[in-house]
Protein backbone atom coordinates (compact mmCIF):
# COMPACT_ATOMS: atom_id res chain seq x y z
CA UNK A 1 0.00 0.00 0.00
CA UNK A 2 1.23 3.51 -0.77
CA UNK A 3 2.64 5.48 2.19
CA UNK A 4 0.16 8.24 1.50
CA UNK A 5 -2.71 5.85 2.02
CA UNK A 6 -1.32 4.84 5.40
CA UNK A 7 -1.12 8.48 6.42
CA UNK A 8 -4.68 9.04 5.29
CA UNK A 9 -5.94 6.09 7.33
CA UNK A 10 -4.11 7.21 10.43
CA UNK A 11 -5.42 10.77 10.11
CA UNK A 12 -8.90 9.39 9.66
CA UNK A 13 -8.48 7.31 12.79
CA UNK A 14 -7.33 10.29 14.81
CA UNK A 15 -10.40 12.29 13.85
CA UNK A 16 -12.71 9.48 14.87
CA UNK A 17 -10.89 8.91 18.15
CA UNK A 18 -11.05 12.58 19.05
CA UNK A 19 -14.73 12.65 18.25
CA UNK A 20 -15.32 9.58 20.36
CA UNK A 21 -13.36 10.86 23.31
CA UNK A 22 -15.58 13.89 23.67
CA UNK A 23 -18.53 11.54 23.20
CA UNK A 24 -20.24 13.50 20.46
CA UNK A 25 -21.80 10.31 19.25
CA UNK A 26 -24.38 11.97 17.06
CA UNK A 27 -21.68 13.94 15.31
CA UNK A 28 -19.68 10.78 14.77
CA UNK A 29 -22.69 9.12 13.24
CA UNK A 30 -23.47 12.06 11.00
CA UNK A 31 -19.87 12.51 10.07
CA UNK A 32 -19.38 8.85 9.20
CA UNK A 33 -22.62 8.77 7.30
CA UNK A 34 -21.93 11.90 5.31
CA UNK A 35 -18.34 11.07 4.75
CA UNK A 36 -19.38 7.79 3.21
CA UNK A 37 -15.90 6.32 3.34
CA UNK A 38 -16.62 3.23 5.36
CA UNK A 39 -16.24 0.89 2.38
CA UNK A 40 -13.03 2.59 1.36
CA UNK A 41 -11.46 2.31 4.80
CA UNK A 42 -12.50 -1.30 5.14
CA UNK A 43 -10.96 -2.03 1.80
CA UNK A 44 -7.77 -0.47 3.13
CA UNK A 45 -7.90 -2.79 6.11
CA UNK A 46 -7.77 -5.75 3.82
CA UNK A 47 -4.52 -4.39 2.46
CA UNK A 48 -2.88 -3.82 5.81
CA UNK A 49 -1.31 -6.64 7.84
CA UNK A 50 -3.17 -7.11 11.10
CA UNK A 51 -0.12 -6.42 13.21
CA UNK A 52 0.54 -3.13 11.45
CA UNK A 53 -1.31 0.01 12.44
CA UNK A 54 -3.79 -2.12 14.33
CA UNK A 55 -4.10 0.34 17.19
CA UNK A 56 -5.35 3.11 14.98
CA UNK A 57 -7.12 1.05 12.41
CA UNK A 58 -9.11 -1.10 14.80
CA UNK A 59 -10.40 1.91 16.69
CA UNK A 60 -11.20 3.80 13.51
CA UNK A 61 -13.00 0.92 11.87
CA UNK A 62 -14.81 0.07 15.06
CA UNK A 63 -16.21 3.56 15.36
CA UNK A 64 -17.08 3.81 11.69
CA UNK A 65 -18.80 0.47 11.54
CA UNK A 66 -20.65 1.04 14.80
CA UNK A 67 -21.77 4.44 13.60
CA UNK A 68 -23.13 3.01 10.38
CA UNK A 69 -24.86 0.22 12.29
CA UNK A 70 -26.40 2.77 14.61
CA UNK A 71 -27.79 4.70 11.66
CA UNK A 72 -29.33 1.57 10.18
CA UNK A 73 -30.79 0.53 13.52
CA UNK A 74 -32.38 3.93 14.07
CA UNK A 75 -33.85 3.91 10.60
CA UNK A 76 -35.33 0.46 11.13
CA UNK A 77 -37.16 0.60 14.46
CA UNK A 78 -37.19 3.21 17.22
CA UNK A 79 -35.17 1.99 20.18
CA UNK A 80 -37.01 1.43 23.41
CA UNK A 81 -33.98 2.31 25.48
CA UNK A 82 -32.49 5.11 23.47
CA UNK A 83 -33.26 7.80 26.02
CA UNK A 84 -31.14 7.23 29.08
CA UNK A 85 -32.88 9.94 31.03
CA UNK A 86 -36.19 8.11 31.18
CA UNK A 87 -34.77 4.78 32.19
CA UNK A 88 -32.23 5.39 34.90
CA UNK A 89 -34.24 4.06 37.79
CA UNK A 90 -31.72 5.40 40.26
CA UNK A 91 -33.24 8.76 39.49
CA UNK A 92 -30.11 10.12 37.86
CA UNK A 93 -29.76 11.62 34.45
CA UNK A 94 -26.57 10.57 32.68
CA UNK A 95 -24.46 13.50 31.69
CA UNK A 96 -25.21 15.57 34.76
CA UNK A 97 -22.49 13.92 36.77
CA UNK A 98 -24.74 13.19 39.72
CA UNK A 99 -24.69 9.49 39.02
CA UNK A 100 -21.02 9.32 39.95
CA UNK A 101 -20.57 7.80 43.33
CA UNK A 102 -17.96 9.63 45.37
CA UNK A 103 -17.14 6.29 46.95
CA UNK A 104 -17.35 2.96 45.27
CA UNK A 105 -16.80 0.25 47.85
CA UNK A 106 -18.43 -3.04 47.10
CA UNK A 107 -20.76 -2.65 50.06
CA UNK A 108 -22.29 0.48 48.56
CA UNK A 109 -23.47 -1.29 45.44
CA UNK A 110 -24.38 -4.45 47.30
CA UNK A 111 -26.70 -2.35 49.41
CA UNK A 112 -28.53 -1.40 46.22
CA UNK A 113 -29.19 -4.97 45.25
CA UNK A 114 -32.81 -5.97 45.46
CA UNK A 115 -31.84 -9.23 47.08
CA UNK A 116 -29.03 -9.40 49.59
CA UNK A 117 -26.65 -11.99 48.23
CA UNK A 118 -26.43 -13.73 51.56
CA UNK A 119 -30.09 -14.66 51.28
CA UNK A 120 -31.55 -17.48 49.26
CA UNK A 121 -31.06 -16.39 45.67
CA UNK A 122 -34.24 -18.08 44.51
CA UNK A 123 -32.59 -20.27 41.93
CA UNK A 124 -34.02 -23.76 41.78
CA UNK A 125 -30.66 -25.12 40.73
CA UNK A 126 -28.71 -26.32 43.72
CA UNK A 127 -25.22 -25.05 44.04
CA UNK A 128 -22.44 -27.54 43.90
CA UNK A 129 -21.50 -28.09 47.49
CA UNK A 130 -18.54 -30.33 48.01
CA UNK A 131 -16.02 -31.18 50.63
CA UNK A 132 -13.06 -30.52 48.37
CA UNK A 133 -9.89 -28.98 49.72
CA UNK A 134 -9.19 -25.38 48.84
CA UNK A 135 -6.55 -26.47 46.33
CA UNK A 136 -8.94 -28.87 44.65
CA UNK A 137 -11.65 -26.24 44.59
CA UNK A 138 -9.35 -23.71 42.98
CA UNK A 139 -8.20 -26.25 40.39
CA UNK A 140 -11.80 -26.92 39.49
CA UNK A 141 -12.59 -23.22 39.43
CA UNK A 142 -9.60 -22.59 37.20
CA UNK A 143 -10.73 -25.28 34.76
CA UNK A 144 -14.18 -23.70 34.60
CA UNK A 145 -12.75 -20.22 34.09
CA UNK A 146 -10.54 -21.43 31.26
CA UNK A 147 -13.45 -23.17 29.58
CA UNK A 148 -15.37 -19.91 29.66
CA UNK A 149 -12.27 -18.11 28.42
CA UNK A 150 -12.12 -20.49 25.47
CA UNK A 151 -15.71 -19.72 24.63
CA UNK A 152 -15.00 -16.02 25.02
CA UNK A 153 -11.78 -15.84 23.06
CA UNK A 154 -12.94 -18.05 20.19
CA UNK A 155 -16.10 -15.97 19.99
CA UNK A 156 -14.03 -12.80 20.11
CA UNK A 157 -11.74 -13.90 17.28
CA UNK A 158 -14.65 -15.27 15.25
CA UNK A 159 -16.77 -12.17 15.71
CA UNK A 160 -13.91 -9.87 14.82
CA UNK A 161 -13.89 -11.42 11.36
CA UNK A 162 -17.40 -10.11 10.78
CA UNK A 163 -16.82 -6.65 12.12
CA UNK A 164 -17.21 -4.94 8.78
CA UNK A 165 -20.97 -4.72 8.15
CA UNK A 166 -21.02 -6.07 4.59
CA UNK A 167 -19.00 -9.15 5.55
CA UNK A 168 -22.09 -10.26 7.46
CA UNK A 169 -23.55 -11.55 4.22
CA UNK A 170 -20.95 -14.31 4.29
CA UNK A 171 -21.78 -15.34 7.87
CA UNK A 172 -23.05 -18.79 7.12
CA UNK A 173 -21.73 -22.10 8.35
CA UNK A 174 -20.46 -22.84 4.85
CA UNK A 175 -18.07 -19.90 5.10
CA UNK A 176 -16.00 -20.42 8.21
CA UNK A 177 -13.51 -17.54 8.27
CA UNK A 178 -9.96 -18.47 7.49
CA UNK A 179 -7.45 -18.76 10.30
CA UNK A 180 -6.01 -17.10 12.22
CA UNK A 181 -8.77 -15.52 14.23
CA UNK A 182 -7.01 -12.74 16.09
CA UNK A 183 -8.48 -12.03 19.47
CA UNK A 184 -9.02 -8.50 20.73
CA UNK A 185 -9.20 -6.51 23.96
CA UNK A 186 -12.09 -8.65 25.21
CA UNK A 187 -9.79 -11.65 25.47
CA UNK A 188 -6.78 -9.67 26.68
CA UNK A 189 -8.69 -8.32 29.66
CA UNK A 190 -10.41 -11.65 30.36
CA UNK A 191 -6.99 -13.29 30.50
CA UNK A 192 -5.92 -10.66 33.03
CA UNK A 193 -8.92 -11.59 35.19
CA UNK A 194 -8.09 -15.29 34.99
CA UNK A 195 -4.47 -14.59 35.88
CA UNK A 196 -5.48 -12.65 38.98
CA UNK A 197 -8.04 -15.24 40.04
CA UNK A 198 -5.52 -18.04 39.68
CA UNK A 199 -3.00 -16.12 41.75
CA UNK A 200 -5.22 -14.66 44.48
CA UNK A 201 -8.39 -16.76 44.38
CA UNK A 202 -10.43 -13.57 44.10
CA UNK A 203 -10.24 -10.16 42.46
CA UNK A 204 -7.47 -8.16 44.07
CA UNK A 205 -8.16 -4.83 42.44
CA UNK A 206 -4.73 -3.25 42.43
CA UNK A 207 -3.24 -6.42 40.99
CA UNK A 208 -5.93 -6.57 38.32
CA UNK A 209 -5.46 -2.91 37.41
CA UNK A 210 -1.73 -3.47 37.03
CA UNK A 211 -2.29 -6.65 35.02
CA UNK A 212 -4.69 -4.81 32.71
CA UNK A 213 -2.07 -2.08 32.24
CA UNK A 214 0.82 -4.48 31.71
CA UNK A 215 -1.06 -6.48 29.11
CA UNK A 216 -2.13 -3.27 27.39
CA UNK A 217 1.45 -2.01 27.21
CA UNK A 218 2.58 -5.32 25.78
CA UNK A 219 -0.05 -5.26 23.00
CA UNK A 220 -1.83 -1.92 22.70
CA UNK A 221 -3.13 -2.79 19.24
CA UNK A 222 -5.77 -5.24 20.38
CA UNK A 223 -8.67 -2.94 19.60
CA UNK A 224 -9.11 -1.18 22.92
CA UNK A 225 -11.65 1.61 23.03
CA UNK A 226 -10.56 5.22 23.28
CA UNK A 227 -11.42 5.45 26.99
CA UNK A 228 -9.47 2.28 27.72
CA UNK A 229 -6.40 3.62 25.91
CA UNK A 230 -6.52 6.72 28.08
CA UNK A 231 -7.15 4.91 31.34
CA UNK A 232 -4.69 2.07 30.91
CA UNK A 233 -1.89 4.39 29.85
CA UNK A 234 -2.44 6.45 33.00
CA UNK A 235 -2.52 3.37 35.23
CA UNK A 236 0.68 2.17 33.59
CA UNK A 237 2.19 5.55 34.39
CA UNK A 238 1.35 5.05 38.06
CA UNK A 239 -1.99 6.82 38.36
CA UNK A 240 -4.56 5.52 40.86
CA UNK A 241 -7.28 3.64 38.95
CA UNK A 242 -9.83 4.83 41.51
CA UNK A 243 -9.35 8.40 40.42
CA UNK A 244 -8.77 7.87 36.73
CA UNK A 245 -11.78 5.65 36.14
CA UNK A 246 -14.12 8.23 37.70
CA UNK A 247 -12.72 11.04 35.61
CA UNK A 248 -13.49 9.36 32.31
CA UNK A 249 -16.13 10.76 29.99
CA UNK A 250 -16.56 14.11 31.63
CA UNK A 251 -16.61 12.74 35.16
CA UNK A 252 -19.46 10.29 34.83
CA UNK A 253 -17.23 7.25 34.42
CA UNK A 254 -17.58 4.66 31.70
CA UNK A 255 -20.81 2.77 31.13
CA UNK A 256 -19.28 0.91 28.22
CA UNK A 257 -19.60 -2.83 27.72
CA UNK A 258 -15.96 -3.49 28.68
CA UNK A 259 -16.79 -4.71 32.16
CA UNK A 260 -19.22 -7.25 30.72
CA UNK A 261 -17.08 -8.39 27.79
CA UNK A 262 -14.33 -9.86 29.95
CA UNK A 263 -16.17 -11.18 33.01
CA UNK A 264 -17.59 -14.53 31.86
CA UNK A 265 -14.60 -16.51 33.19
CA UNK A 266 -15.04 -14.82 36.56
CA UNK A 267 -18.65 -16.00 36.67
CA UNK A 268 -17.41 -19.47 35.81
CA UNK A 269 -14.80 -19.35 38.56
CA UNK A 270 -17.38 -18.42 41.19
CA UNK A 271 -20.20 -20.53 39.72
CA UNK A 272 -20.64 -22.19 43.11
CA UNK A 273 -21.00 -18.91 45.02
CA UNK A 274 -23.45 -16.21 43.92
CA UNK A 275 -22.42 -13.72 46.59
CA UNK A 276 -18.78 -14.00 45.57
CA UNK A 277 -19.80 -13.73 41.91
CA UNK A 278 -21.52 -10.41 42.50
CA UNK A 279 -18.79 -8.99 44.72
CA UNK A 280 -15.94 -9.99 42.44
CA UNK A 281 -17.69 -9.00 39.23
CA UNK A 282 -18.19 -5.58 40.74
CA UNK A 283 -14.57 -5.38 41.82
CA UNK A 284 -13.39 -6.41 38.36
CA UNK A 285 -15.54 -3.83 36.62
CA UNK A 286 -15.10 -0.75 38.76
CA UNK A 287 -11.40 -0.53 37.92
CA UNK A 288 -12.41 0.74 34.50
CA UNK A 289 -16.13 1.41 34.80
CA UNK A 290 -17.14 3.85 37.53
CA UNK A 291 -20.69 4.12 36.18
CA UNK A 292 -23.23 1.80 37.71
CA UNK A 293 -24.48 0.67 34.29
CA UNK A 294 -21.05 -0.66 33.36
CA UNK A 295 -20.89 -2.47 36.70
CA UNK A 296 -24.41 -3.88 36.45
CA UNK A 297 -23.54 -5.22 33.00
CA UNK A 298 -20.55 -7.06 34.40
CA UNK A 299 -22.55 -8.54 37.27
CA UNK A 300 -25.22 -9.71 34.84
CA UNK A 301 -22.81 -11.55 32.56
CA UNK A 302 -20.92 -13.12 35.45
CA UNK A 303 -24.18 -14.39 36.94
CA UNK A 304 -25.18 -15.80 33.55
CA UNK A 305 -21.94 -17.76 33.15
CA UNK A 306 -22.39 -19.29 36.59
CA UNK A 307 -26.05 -20.10 35.95
CA UNK A 308 -25.15 -21.75 32.64
CA UNK A 309 -22.62 -24.00 34.32
CA UNK A 310 -25.02 -25.02 37.09
CA UNK A 311 -27.72 -25.67 34.49
CA UNK A 312 -25.36 -27.99 32.62
CA UNK A 313 -24.54 -29.81 35.86
CA UNK A 314 -28.22 -30.19 36.75
CA UNK A 315 -30.98 -32.15 35.06
CA UNK A 316 -31.56 -29.11 32.84
CA UNK A 317 -35.16 -28.93 33.92
CA UNK A 318 -35.02 -25.21 34.53
CA UNK A 319 -36.23 -23.19 31.55
CA UNK A 320 -33.57 -20.99 29.89
CA UNK A 321 -35.90 -18.01 30.33
CA UNK A 322 -35.51 -18.41 34.06
CA UNK A 323 -31.86 -17.43 33.77
CA UNK A 324 -32.93 -14.00 32.55
CA UNK A 325 -35.60 -13.60 35.21
CA UNK A 326 -33.23 -14.69 37.96
CA UNK A 327 -30.48 -12.28 36.89
CA UNK A 328 -32.88 -9.34 36.58
CA UNK A 329 -33.95 -9.89 40.17
CA UNK A 330 -30.37 -9.87 41.44
CA UNK A 331 -29.13 -6.77 39.63
CA UNK A 332 -28.96 -3.32 41.19
CA UNK A 333 -31.59 -0.96 39.86
CA UNK A 334 -30.29 0.26 36.57
CA UNK A 335 -31.12 0.47 32.91
CA UNK A 336 -29.32 -2.82 32.42
CA UNK A 337 -31.56 -4.48 35.01
CA UNK A 338 -34.66 -3.04 33.37
CA UNK A 339 -33.54 -4.29 29.97
CA UNK A 340 -32.78 -7.77 31.24
CA UNK A 341 -36.20 -7.93 32.91
CA UNK A 342 -37.87 -6.82 29.68
CA UNK A 343 -35.90 -9.14 27.43
CA UNK A 344 -36.90 -12.07 29.64
CA UNK A 345 -40.43 -11.62 28.25
CA UNK A 346 -39.25 -12.11 24.66
CA UNK A 347 -39.83 -15.68 23.45
CA UNK A 348 -36.56 -17.47 22.83
CA UNK A 349 -37.66 -18.45 19.34
CA UNK A 350 -38.10 -14.81 18.34
CA UNK A 351 -35.99 -13.40 15.53
CA UNK A 352 -32.64 -12.27 16.91
CA UNK A 353 -32.63 -9.24 14.60
CA UNK A 354 -35.82 -8.01 16.22
CA UNK A 355 -34.35 -8.42 19.69
CA UNK A 356 -31.25 -6.52 18.59
CA UNK A 357 -33.32 -3.66 17.18
CA UNK A 358 -35.30 -3.45 20.39
CA UNK A 359 -32.51 -3.81 22.93
CA UNK A 360 -29.37 -2.99 20.95
CA UNK A 361 -26.50 -5.24 19.98
CA UNK A 362 -23.62 -3.09 21.09
CA UNK A 363 -23.83 -0.44 18.40
CA UNK A 364 -23.48 2.19 21.15
CA UNK A 365 -20.71 0.15 22.84
CA UNK A 366 -22.58 0.60 26.12
CA UNK A 367 -23.57 -1.97 28.72
CA UNK A 368 -27.15 -0.81 28.30
CA UNK A 369 -27.33 -1.70 24.63
CA UNK A 370 -25.24 -4.87 24.80
CA UNK A 371 -25.95 -6.99 27.85
CA UNK A 372 -29.69 -7.72 27.57
CA UNK A 373 -29.31 -8.86 23.96
CA UNK A 374 -26.31 -11.06 24.80
CA UNK A 375 -28.11 -12.71 27.70
CA UNK A 376 -31.16 -13.38 25.54
CA UNK A 377 -28.96 -14.83 22.79
CA UNK A 378 -27.25 -17.05 25.35
CA UNK A 379 -30.56 -18.30 26.73
CA UNK A 380 -31.78 -18.96 23.19
CA UNK A 381 -28.67 -20.99 22.33
CA UNK A 382 -27.82 -22.71 25.60
CA UNK A 383 -26.98 -25.97 23.82
CA UNK A 384 -25.60 -24.61 20.55
CA UNK A 385 -22.34 -22.68 20.72
CA UNK A 386 -21.78 -22.47 16.97
CA UNK A 387 -25.38 -21.52 16.30
CA UNK A 388 -25.06 -18.70 18.80
CA UNK A 389 -21.90 -17.44 17.11
CA UNK A 390 -23.28 -17.52 13.57
CA UNK A 391 -26.47 -15.77 14.63
CA UNK A 392 -24.58 -13.09 16.53
CA UNK A 393 -22.30 -12.55 13.53
CA UNK A 394 -25.25 -12.07 11.21
CA UNK A 395 -26.96 -9.65 13.60
CA UNK A 396 -23.81 -7.56 13.79
CA UNK A 397 -23.22 -4.56 16.05
CA UNK A 398 -20.21 -4.73 18.37
CA UNK A 399 -19.80 -8.22 17.09
CA UNK A 400 -16.48 -9.26 18.59
CA UNK A 401 -17.80 -8.30 22.01
CA UNK A 402 -21.26 -9.79 21.60
CA UNK A 403 -19.70 -13.06 20.41
CA UNK A 404 -17.23 -12.92 23.30
CA UNK A 405 -19.94 -12.42 25.91
CA UNK A 406 -22.29 -15.01 24.46
CA UNK A 407 -19.41 -17.43 23.95
CA UNK A 408 -18.24 -17.06 27.55
CA UNK A 409 -21.72 -18.01 28.77
CA UNK A 410 -22.71 -20.72 26.29
CA UNK A 411 -19.36 -22.49 26.70
CA UNK A 412 -20.44 -23.16 30.28
CA UNK A 413 -23.78 -24.64 29.35
CA UNK A 414 -22.48 -26.83 26.53
CA UNK A 415 -19.45 -27.99 28.51
CA UNK A 416 -16.12 -29.38 27.47
CA UNK A 417 -15.31 -30.56 23.97
CA UNK A 418 -18.37 -29.04 22.36
CA UNK A 419 -16.63 -26.15 20.66
CA UNK A 420 -15.43 -27.67 17.36
CA UNK A 421 -11.72 -28.44 17.26
CA UNK A 422 -11.47 -26.54 13.98
CA UNK A 423 -12.77 -23.42 15.69
CA UNK A 424 -10.30 -23.87 18.52
CA UNK A 425 -7.43 -24.22 16.05
CA UNK A 426 -8.50 -21.12 14.13
CA UNK A 427 -8.21 -18.83 17.13
CA UNK A 428 -4.66 -17.63 17.52
CA UNK A 429 -2.84 -19.04 20.53
CA UNK A 430 -3.46 -17.18 23.74
CA UNK A 431 -0.44 -15.18 24.79
CA UNK A 432 -0.22 -15.80 28.52
MG1 LIG B 1 -12.78 -6.25 21.22
Boltz pocket constraint, residues with backbone or C-beta under 6 A from the ligand:
constraints:
  - pocket:
      binder: B
      contacts: [[A, 184], [A, 185], [A, 186], [A, 222], [A, 223], [A, 400], [A, 401]]
      max_distance: 6.0
